[in-house]
Amino acid sequence: MGFLLDDILLAPVKFPTWIAQKVGTAAYAEMTDDATIRQQLLELQMRLELGEVSEEEYERREADLLKEIERIRKLKEEGAPV
């Protein structure tokens, strides 16, 4: 019974902390999801093959996307924030 009362009394303090943890977890998951960048890389390659972008533009944008994938890989290696 005492634990229930403690939970009720501490809810205004615990709930914002819980929400902040959930938001932090979701933000980290989004920051480390490279699926969108890989999709952009595939689209860029298709545009090159269709002649919609020049070789120079392709190489420049490809380098930017690969840097972003590398940044995400490093974030994943460091692990989730506590």
N, C-alpha and C positions, 0 to 999 in steps of 0.2 A: 504494500500500500504506500509506503514511504517513497518508493522509486517512482510510482505513478505521479505522486504529488510533486516530486522533484522535476520530473519531465514536464509537467504542466507549468510549473513556475519558471523553469529555465528555457521554455520554448521560444520566448522572444529573443533570447540570446543565441540559442542553438540554430534556429531556422535561418537567419541571415548567413551564418557560417556554413551551413549545409548548402545553401543556394550558391554561395561564392565558390565552394569546392566543385559543385556541379558545373558552373559556368567555366571555371578554370580547366576542368577536365575536357569539356566540349571544345574550348578554344585551342587547347593543346592538340586534340585529335584533328581539328581542322587545319592547324598550322603544319602538321606532319603528314597530311594526306597529299601525296604527289600525283594522284590519279588525274586531276585536272591539268596539271602541267604536262603529264605524259600525253594526254589527249591533245593539248595544244601543239606538242611536238609532232604528233602524227598528222594533225591538220596542216601544219607548216610544211611537212614533207610532201603531202598531197598537193598543196598549192605550188610547190616547186616543180613537181612532176607535171602539173597542168600548165606551167608557165605563168602563173599568176604572181610569182615573186622571183626576183633575180637571185642568182647564186650568192651574191654579196649580201643581200638582205637576208637570205636563208641562213647563211653562216653566222651573221650577227645575231639574229634572233635565236638561232639554235644554241649559240654560246650562252646567251642570257638564260634560256630555259634550263640548260644543263647546269649552270651555276645554281639556279634555284633548287633543282633536284639534289645537288650536292649539299646545299644548306640544309635541306630537309633531312637528308641522310645523317648529317652530323647531329641534328637535333634528336633524331631517333636514337643514335648511339649514346647520347648523353642521358637519355631516359626521361621519364615523365617527371614534371615538377612535383614536389611533395606538398 
